[in-house]
Amino acid sequence: MDKVRLREVIEDDLPILFEYQRDPEAVLMSALNARDWDAFTTHFAKILIDETVVIRTVLFNGEVAGTVTSFDREGVREVGYLIGKAYWGRGVATAALREFLRLTSVRPLRAIVAKHNPASVRVLEKNGFAITGYRTAPPDDRWAEEVEEVLMRLEGP
């Protein structure tokens, strides 16, 4: 049986996670720019020492499948995840987020998803998030073009 579990991020995860965030389809679906190795490792080093960030490696049958994290942005607690393309469509993101939500009791939680990524919207809805609105995000350091976003929120446990 397929099994999803979470654990602390270790250094050996970084090359795998780096490749996942560089995948052209992942870049398209997330609407986030890929980072080069130096920027990626600098970003991860910052995340791993920030006590306000909760991040876990997602394992699927013992293999690194991605990450799930929560962090503060604009004064609101937000959740996000990155799953390698080989694991898409297998329920990994849904199960990983479910497990992650058991680890953190902070509510409400916000999620922001590119509107052209309905699979990610479904992952969040299956975990109790509701759509609260839509917005257009202008280009910035995270993406090169304007992005239509779905705003989602989880209120309860």
C-alpha positions in Angstrom: 0.0 0.0 0.0 1.2 3.5 -0.8 2.3 5.4 2.3 2.8 9.1 2.8 4.7 10.4 5.8 6.5 13.6 6.9 9.9 14.1 8.5 12.3 16.9 9.1 14.2 18.2 6.1 17.7 16.9 5.8 20.6 18.1 3.6 20.3 15.1 1.3 16.8 16.2 0.3 18.0 19.5 -1.2 19.3 18.2 -4.6 16.0 16.4 -5.1 13.8 19.3 -4.1 15.9 21.6 -6.2 15.1 19.5 -9.3 11.4 19.4 -8.4 11.2 23.2 -8.3 13.0 23.5 -11.6 10.7 21.2 -13.5 9.1 23.3 -16.3 5.6 21.9 -15.6 6.0 22.6 -11.9 7.0 26.2 -12.6 4.0 26.6 -14.9 1.5 25.1 -12.4 2.9 27.0 -9.4 3.4 30.2 -11.4 6.7 30.7 -9.4 10.0 31.2 -10.9 12.6 28.5 -10.4 15.7 29.3 -8.5 19.2 28.5 -9.5 21.2 26.3 -7.1 22.8 29.2 -5.1 19.5 31.0 -4.7 17.7 27.8 -3.8 20.2 26.8 -1.1 20.3 30.3 0.3 16.5 30.3 0.5 16.4 26.9 2.2 19.1 27.9 4.7 17.0 30.9 5.6 13.9 28.8 6.0 15.6 26.1 8.1 16.8 28.6 10.7 13.6 30.6 10.8 11.7 29.4 13.9 8.4 30.8 12.6 8.6 28.4 9.5 7.4 24.8 9.8 8.6 22.7 6.9 8.6 19.0 6.4 9.9 16.7 3.7 7.1 14.6 2.2 8.0 10.9 1.8 6.1 8.6 -0.5 7.0 4.9 0.1 10.2 6.1 1.6 11.2 8.4 -1.4 11.4 12.2 -1.2 8.3 13.4 -3.0 8.3 17.1 -2.0 7.8 19.5 0.9 4.9 21.0 2.8 5.4 24.2 4.8 3.7 27.0 6.7 5.0 30.5 7.2 3.9 34.1 7.9 3.3 36.4 5.0 1.7 39.8 5.2 0.7 39.0 8.9 -1.2 35.9 7.9 -0.2 32.2 8.4 0.1 30.6 5.0 0.6 27.0 3.9 2.2 25.7 0.7 3.6 22.6 -0.8 5.7 21.3 -3.7 5.4 17.8 -5.0 7.6 16.3 -7.6 5.8 15.6 -10.9 6.4 11.9 -10.7 4.0 11.9 -7.7 1.2 14.1 -9.2 -2.2 12.5 -9.4 -1.5 9.9 -6.8 -3.0 11.6 -3.7 0.4 12.5 -2.3 -0.2 16.2 -1.9 -3.6 15.6 -0.3 -2.3 13.1 2.2 0.8 15.2 2.9 -1.3 18.3 3.6 -3.6 16.2 5.8 -0.7 15.0 7.9 0.8 18.5 8.1 -2.4 20.0 9.3 -2.3 17.5 12.2 1.1 18.9 13.2 0.2 22.5 13.3 -2.8 23.8 15.2 -2.5 27.4 13.9 -5.8 28.6 12.4 -6.8 30.3 10.3 -4.5 29.2 7.5 -4.4 30.8 4.1 -3.3 29.3 0.8 -2.8 31.0 -2.5 -3.0 29.0 -5.7 -2.6 29.9 -9.3 -6.0 29.8 -10.9 -4.8 27.7 -13.8 -3.9 24.9 -11.2 -7.3 23.3 -10.3 -5.6 20.2 -9.0 -4.0 22.2 -6.2 -7.3 23.9 -5.5 -8.8 20.4 -5.1 -6.0 19.3 -2.7 -6.8 22.2 -0.5 -10.6 21.7 -0.7 -10.2 18.0 0.3 -8.4 19.3 3.4 -11.1 21.7 4.4 -10.0 24.9 2.8 -12.6 27.1 1.2 -12.3 29.6 -1.6 -12.5 33.1 -0.2 -11.8 35.1 -3.4 -9.6 35.8 -6.4 -7.0 38.4 -7.2 -4.5 39.3 -9.9 -1.0 39.4 -8.7 1.4 41.7 -10.6 4.8 40.5 -11.7 7.5 40.6 -9.0 10.5 38.7 -7.9 8.5 35.4 -7.7 7.1 35.4 -11.2 7.6 37.2 -14.5 4.0 37.7 -15.5 0.7 38.7 -14.0 -0.9 35.7 -12.3 -4.6 35.1 -11.5 -4.8 33.6 -8.0 -7.3 31.7 -6.0 -7.4 32.7 -2.3 -8.3 30.0 0.1 -8.7 29.7 3.9 -9.0 27.0 6.5 -10.8 28.2 9.7 -11.2 25.2 11.9 -9.2 22.2 13.0 
